[in-house]
Amino acid sequence: MQGFGGHAEKISMNTPDIPLPAASRRSLLALLGAAALPAPALAQGGWPDRPVRIVIPVAPGGSLDILGRTFARAITPGLGQPVVAENHPGAGSNLAFELVARARPDGHTLLVGSDPLAINPSLYRRIGFDPVRDFAPIIELVRAPQVLVVHPRHPATDLASFLKLAREAEGAMTLASQGNGSIGHLAGAVLTQRTGIRFTHVPYRGGGPAVVDVMAGHVEALLVTLPAAIEHIRDGRLKALAVTSAGRNPALPQVPSVAEQGLPGYEVVTWQGILAPSGTPEPVIARLNAALLEALRRPAIAEGLARQGFALRGGTPVEFGALIREEAARWPAIVRLAGATLD
């Protein structure tokens, strides 16, 4: 176990038959308009001329895995070749990142990327990729907040009562995350910085095992990406005290944000999207962007993602690249202040 220590600055990032929340309906309408544009012509050289693989940097079962497999299936018919999702977990996702960074840039190897791509260079002493130099952004698909959850019988009923109990525990209250240096860990570090309240950090290898242990009562609280916990919250197996987006999430409108519960400006949001190795031809990038954008606006996919707590994004490779550059520049100072390092 490792205590939340140091100080951190505010992090600010910017199914069918299920009604789509109002905010997500607006996102979907924007996507519909963008996807109505003509698709780019076929890439030169007859791409793809063999199966395309989407590398998923985590074990099966989590939100990133579900996202990768969903879009692999969705774009297969339009590309005319199988799109196969492959899990390559390990070393905090670095194995997958390095695999894709070193892959041949011909459009046949893609990556489901998320915030660890920008965070990890600040966490690890030796790393085999650069998040800006070694990847070609294709499209940002979704964003999602962290959610603070406890066991249903936990005495806290909101963030204020939770923080009161944590303060009285004088650092002994356990607060779990998806792993050391994960966005959940850093969200906890920011909470410590904003309140002065310390916790005993319990890092897990992924959100799934952490969720199970909170439900079993082995740890007191957890900050985890919302889609990993949302069904357990709906079923009453977890109690949600706050989300880390600037406002409430349309999928759980009854759960207030941290910001509206006395910590204005607090915002920690994860992003997830698709990238290729740097040097991948622009016509391939453009065709993939169009195919993924078209898949993202399909009602069955869009409504399912919204129900899980994702905010739909879309957009261009240029916009996604700007986000990654911004994130890569922001994280080093935050990780340093959080005191999170890994070998």
Number of C-alpha atoms within 10 A of each C-alpha: 11 13 17 25 21 17 19 22 19 18 20 16 16 14 15 11 9 12 12 21 17 10 14 23 16 13 17 24 12 16 22 16 10 17 21 11 10 8 14 15 10 14 17 11 8 8 18 18 12 12 15 21 17 24 27 26 28 24 16 15 12 15 20 21 19 15 18 25 20 16 23 20 14 19 20 16 12 12 18 13 15 17 23 17 22 19 16 18 17 13 15 22 19 22 18 24 29 16 19 24 25 15 15 15 18 18 24 20 22 27 27 27 26 21 18 24 22 22 22 27 20 21 23 16 10 11 15 14 20 16 24 19 12 19 25 26 29 29 26 28 23 21 20 23 29 26 29 31 29 27 24 17 12 14 11 19 14 17 21 14 13 18 17 12 14 20 17 11 14 12 16 14 20 20 29 30 30 23 20 22 25 25 25 29 26 28 27 27 32 26 23 20 20 16 13 13 20 25 24 19 26 22 21 17 16 19 25 16 12 26 28 16 17 21 20 12 15 12 21 18 30 30 30 29 27 28 23 22 28 21 14 17 18 12 9 12 21 24 25 30 23 24 30 30 25 21 17 19 26 19 21 18 11 12 19 21 27 27 18 17 14 12 14 12 14 23 23 25 22 22 22 22 23 26 31 30 26 20 14 19 16 15 16 22 22 20 20 25 25 25 21 23 25 20 22 26 23 15 16 14 18 24 25 18 24 26 22 20 24 27 22 24 23 26 18 18 21 12 14 23 20 13 17 21 14 15 21 21 13 17 22 17 13 20 26 15 18 24 18 21 14 13 8
